Each structure stands twice: as C-alpha cells, then as structure tokens.
C-alpha cells in the first residue's frame, strides 16, 4: 500500500500549504514504511511538478484536462479517488484549504474511508490503532479521532506542520482519467484571485482590524503595518458588512478561518463568532482601548490603548527594527 498526496495549485503554482501537506504525507509514508505518490490536477509547469520530490514525493501523477482546468469538487474527488485505487493508496492526504474541505468528505464516500479534517499533528499508530489530533468546534478545541476503516483521508490544517526539504527530483507521469458528465452538474466558470497581496488562508502573519478604526479611510495604517510585516490583512464581520473592506477579508465563524503564527487584532472586541475563526493562531496580539474587551481573555499579548496612538508607534518601531537589521 502507499500514501497519496493531492498537491493543490493556485493559478498553476503550488502554495506553501501544499509543501506542508507533502512534507506531512512523507512523514506518514515513513511511519508506514511505504512510498509517497503525489497527484496534481491542472496546468502546472513540469519543473514545479518535479520539484515536489524535494518535499518527499517519489512520483508525481499529472492530470491535464481542459475540463478540469478550474476546480470542480465532484470531478476532482473522482480523479483523486481513481488515482488512489490505481496506485493502491490506503491513505490520502490533502490540505484543509477551501478546496480541501470540499474534497475530503467526497473522497471519504468514494473510498469508503474514515476522514480526519483539520489535522494538526502526525497520526499516532499504536497497537493497531490509528488516531489523529484535529481541530474541533470551529477551532475552539482539539479532538483525537480514531480511524478504523481500511482507507483513510486526512486534511492537514495550513501552518500546522513544517515544510521539510531533503528529497530529490521526482519523475512525472501523465495520469489519464475519463471525465464523467455526472461530475460536472455544477461548474465554476471563472476564479478571480488577488495577486497583489498575501493570501489570507495561507498567511503566517495576519493584521486584522474592526470598528475601532472608525472608517475605511483609516485602513492605511493597517495596510502599512501588514506590508512591513509581510502579512495579510483581515477584518471583522461588521467591517465587511459595512462595506469598509471586501468580504474576502472577513475572518470568523461565517468567514475565513485562519491559523497564522501571529494574529494581530486591532480595534476588535472579540465576539465569539470572530474568535471561532482565529483560535488556531499560535500567538494572538490584541490592541484595544477597552480593557474589558473579551479578546484580551484569549490574547497572548495585549495593549490597552487607542489604536490611533498605538499603531503609529508600532509602525515606527517596526521600521526602526528593519532599518537596523
């Protein structure tokens, strides 16, 4: 048996979360003393496919089909499941991205597999048991689930596992799959991606703000700090609802869930719906003039102060540090 990793790409390029997932899958393959096969769907340069070998893939299956140019949940799941069956893979790994959250349950059905989505650590395999630690309750807690089925699907939370290099170039093979009409009942005609800033779901640092900024005209400070830190920008739901910022930046239970190494919340009270989307962050810094704001209860570091006084000083300090580094 083997391990299969779905190497997700965005616009023909692999993201950091893909390399994390390949590194994670390689560690699982090593645990089971088996080989790791990667599958890529869409138009990706051969050099990039070969480079997956650096992270542990021993072979890369390339699926290039015009019908599969844009992501289609059911069709992609069918292709990945077919590749798993053709290569005797009993463990399928993918990133718990927006696409991954749609694929994992479908793969579970197609492969009659147990599913662990939101995994944050390598599986533990003791005494015949296969257990996976994962996020639960919208990231507010962790659960340890046991997968008892012969086949298993694991979706890794972005930023939960390090990127590990050390392999060599991987051979690339074309993998042909006959597209089924039943898999294309719903189609995505076009995907528009932001290309001028850090992707929010994959960001290692996020600078987020709420109604404490008083209006969209004051977001320049947030963007300046984010640029200095190489961070993504985000906002609370009331801010996106008011049209101050695009909905693509809304973080929370009904928005995007993030798990950065550092989350900076500025002028956000910390409603439970917002906390549900950021609770997997490794370090949380809160800046708020209200000392009783709920956000301070979950913060690792907090500054009680007016954002319009604190932010300029913080920006100046970061500039000074970068100039002397």
Order of alpha helices (4+ residues) and beta strands (2+ residues): beta-beta-beta-alpha-beta-alpha-beta-alpha-beta-alpha-beta-beta-beta-beta-beta-beta-beta-alpha-beta-alpha-beta-alpha-beta-beta-alpha
